[in-house]
Amino acid sequence: MTMTAEERNRSAAGSVGASGSAAGPSPGGSAPSGGSEPRAAGSVGAHERARRVGETMFANDVASRDTMGMELLVCEPGRALMRMTVTPRHLNGHRICHGGFIFTLADSTFAFACNSHNRNAVAAGCSIEFLRPAHEGDVLTCEGVERVLSGRHGIYDMSVTNQRGEAVALFRGKSAQIPGTVFPDETTP
C-alpha cells in the first residue's frame, strides 16, 4: 500500500510528537521527542531524521545557501520550507527576478523534501508555472509537500509565494531514489 506524507505523518505522530508551530522546528533546532512508544537505543524517529537530513544537506549546499542566499526554515518528513529575499543579483533585464532563480528556489525545496526520509533522491523530472513576477525586496517562500511516495519514486508539489501570500510559481517534481543515505543511520527504513 502506498501512503501519502500526510498519512505517514499521522501514523508517526504517536511516536515522535508534533512540532507545535506552524513553521515547525528550524534545521538547527530540535524536534520534540515526546510520545509513548519506546525506541531502541540509537534509533532515530521520522521528524528527527528529517531534521538531520536538512541540517546535513544545507551545510553542504553552497549553491542554495551562499550563491542564492536561501534559508532552510523547515525539513520534516515529506515536507520542506525555504525562503529567499530577491536582491539585485537575482534581477534580469526587465528588473524582475529571473525565472531561473525562482525555479532554483523551488528545486532546492524539492531536494530537501524528497531527501527528508534519509534515502538519497534526485530529480527525475519537473515542471514550473510562473504566475506573477517577483521584484527586488520581495521575500519568496517555497513550501514543498510530498504527494506520493511509491517504491523508488515520489511526486512533490512546491508553491512559491511572496511576502503578501500571493502565488508566484507552482512547481511539480518527480524524484527517483538512488543508493545511499544523506547521513549514516541504520534505522532508516
C-alpha positions as CSV (number, residue, x, y, z in Angstrom):
1,M,0.0,0.0,0.0
2,T,1.3,3.5,-0.9
3,M,0.9,6.1,1.9
4,T,1.0,9.9,1.3
5,A,3.3,12.0,3.5
6,E,0.2,13.2,5.4
7,E,-0.8,9.6,6.2
8,R,2.8,8.8,7.3
9,N,3.0,11.9,9.5
10,R,-0.3,11.0,11.2
11,S,0.9,7.4,11.8
12,A,4.2,8.7,13.1
13,A,2.7,11.4,15.3
14,G,2.1,9.0,18.1
15,S,5.8,8.2,18.4
16,V,7.5,11.5,17.6
17,G,5.1,14.2,18.6
18,A,4.1,17.3,16.7
19,S,6.3,20.3,16.0
20,G,4.0,22.7,17.9
21,S,4.4,25.6,15.5
22,A,3.2,26.5,12.0
23,A,6.7,26.5,10.6
24,G,8.0,23.6,12.7
25,P,11.5,23.3,14.1
26,S,14.3,25.1,12.4
27,P,17.1,22.9,10.9
28,G,19.3,23.8,13.9
29,G,16.6,23.3,16.5
30,S,15.4,20.1,17.8
31,A,12.0,18.4,17.2
32,P,10.1,17.3,20.3
33,S,10.7,13.6,21.1
34,G,7.6,13.1,23.1
35,G,5.3,10.1,22.5
36,S,4.7,7.0,24.5
37,E,6.3,4.3,22.3
38,P,9.8,3.4,23.4
39,R,12.5,3.5,20.8
40,A,15.5,1.2,20.5
41,A,18.8,2.8,21.7
42,G,20.3,4.7,18.8
43,S,17.2,4.8,16.7
44,V,16.1,8.0,15.1
45,G,12.4,9.0,14.7
46,A,11.0,10.3,11.4
47,H,11.0,14.0,12.4
48,E,14.5,13.9,13.9
49,R,15.7,12.0,10.8
50,A,14.3,14.7,8.5
51,R,15.7,17.5,10.7
52,R,19.2,15.9,10.5
53,V,18.8,15.5,6.7
54,G,18.1,19.2,6.4
55,E,20.9,20.2,8.6
56,T,23.4,17.9,6.8
57,M,22.4,18.8,3.3
58,F,22.1,22.6,4.0
59,A,25.6,22.6,5.5
60,N,26.9,21.2,2.2
61,D,24.6,23.1,-0.2
62,V,26.9,26.0,-1.3
63,A,24.6,26.8,-4.2
64,S,21.4,27.3,-2.2
65,R,23.0,28.9,0.9
66,D,25.8,31.1,-0.4
67,T,25.2,31.6,-4.2
68,M,21.4,32.1,-3.9
69,G,21.1,33.4,-0.4
70,M,18.4,30.9,0.6
71,E,17.4,29.9,4.1
72,L,16.1,26.4,5.1
73,L,13.3,27.0,7.5
74,V,11.9,23.5,7.9
75,C,12.7,20.0,6.9
76,E,10.1,17.5,8.0
77,P,9.1,14.0,6.7
78,G,7.9,14.7,3.1
79,R,8.0,18.5,3.6
80,A,10.4,21.4,3.4
81,L,10.1,25.2,3.6
82,M,12.7,27.6,2.2
83,R,13.0,31.4,1.9
84,M,14.9,33.8,-0.4
85,T,14.9,37.6,-0.5
86,V,15.1,38.9,-4.0
87,T,18.3,41.1,-4.3
88,P,19.8,42.9,-7.2
89,R,21.8,39.8,-8.2
90,H,18.5,38.0,-8.9
91,L,17.2,40.5,-11.4
92,N,17.0,40.1,-15.1
93,G,16.9,42.7,-17.9
94,H,13.3,43.6,-17.0
95,R,14.4,44.3,-13.4
96,I,12.3,41.5,-12.1
97,C,13.5,38.3,-10.5
98,H,14.9,35.9,-13.1
99,G,12.7,32.9,-13.5
100,G,15.8,30.6,-13.2
101,F,16.2,31.8,-9.6
102,I,12.6,31.2,-8.7
103,F,13.0,27.7,-10.3
104,T,16.1,27.1,-8.2
105,L,14.3,28.1,-5.0
106,A,11.6,25.5,-5.9
107,D,14.1,22.9,-7.0
108,S,16.1,23.3,-3.8
109,T,13.0,22.9,-1.7
110,F,12.1,19.8,-3.7
111,A,15.5,18.4,-2.9
112,F,15.1,18.8,0.9
113,A,11.5,17.4,0.8
114,C,12.4,14.3,-1.3
115,N,15.5,13.5,0.7
116,S,13.8,14.0,4.1
117,H,13.4,10.3,4.7
118,N,17.2,9.9,4.6
119,R,17.2,8.0,1.3
120,N,19.3,9.7,-1.4
121,A,16.9,11.0,-4.0
122,V,17.4,13.1,-7.1
123,A,15.1,14.9,-9.6
124,A,13.8,12.6,-12.4
125,G,11.7,15.4,-13.9
126,C,10.0,18.7,-13.0
127,S,7.9,21.5,-14.4
128,I,7.1,25.0,-13.3
129,E,4.4,27.6,-14.0
130,F,5.3,31.2,-13.4
131,L,2.2,33.1,-12.1
132,R,3.4,36.6,-11.3
133,P,6.8,38.4,-11.3
134,A,8.8,38.9,-8.1
135,H,10.6,42.2,-7.6
136,E,13.7,43.4,-5.7
137,G,13.0,43.2,-2.0
138,D,10.3,40.6,-2.3
139,V,10.6,37.7,0.2
140,L,9.9,34.5,-1.5
141,T,8.9,31.4,0.5
142,C,8.6,28.0,-1.1
143,E,6.8,25.1,0.6
144,G,7.3,21.6,-0.8
145,V,5.0,18.8,0.0
146,E,5.2,15.1,-0.8
147,R,2.1,13.9,-2.6
148,V,3.0,10.3,-3.3
149,L,6.0,8.1,-2.4
150,S,5.8,4.7,-4.0
151,G,8.8,2.4,-4.3
152,R,11.8,4.5,-5.5
153,H,9.6,7.3,-7.0
154,G,7.9,10.3,-5.5
155,I,5.8,13.2,-6.6
156,Y,6.2,16.6,-4.8
157,D,4.4,19.9,-5.2
158,M,6.1,23.2,-4.5
159,S,4.3,26.5,-4.1
160,V,6.3,29.8,-4.2
161,T,4.6,32.8,-2.6
162,N,5.7,36.4,-1.9
163,Q,5.5,38.2,1.5
164,R,1.9,39.1,0.7
165,G,0.9,35.4,0.3
166,E,0.5,35.8,-3.5
167,A,1.3,32.8,-5.6
168,V,4.5,33.5,-7.7
169,A,5.0,30.0,-9.1
170,L,3.9,26.4,-8.9
171,F,6.4,23.6,-9.4
172,R,5.9,19.8,-9.6
173,G,8.8,17.4,-9.3
174,K,9.3,13.7,-9.7
175,S,12.0,12.1,-7.6
176,A,14.0,8.9,-8.0
177,Q,15.8,7.3,-5.1
178,I,19.4,6.3,-5.7
179,P,21.7,4.2,-3.5
180,G,22.8,5.7,-0.1
181,T,21.7,7.9,2.6
182,V,22.3,11.6,3.5
183,F,23.8,10.6,6.8
184,P,24.7,7.2,8.3
185,D,21.6,5.7,10.0
186,E,21.0,2.0,10.5
187,T,17.3,2.7,11.4
188,T,16.4,4.4,8.1
189,P,13.5,2.2,6.8
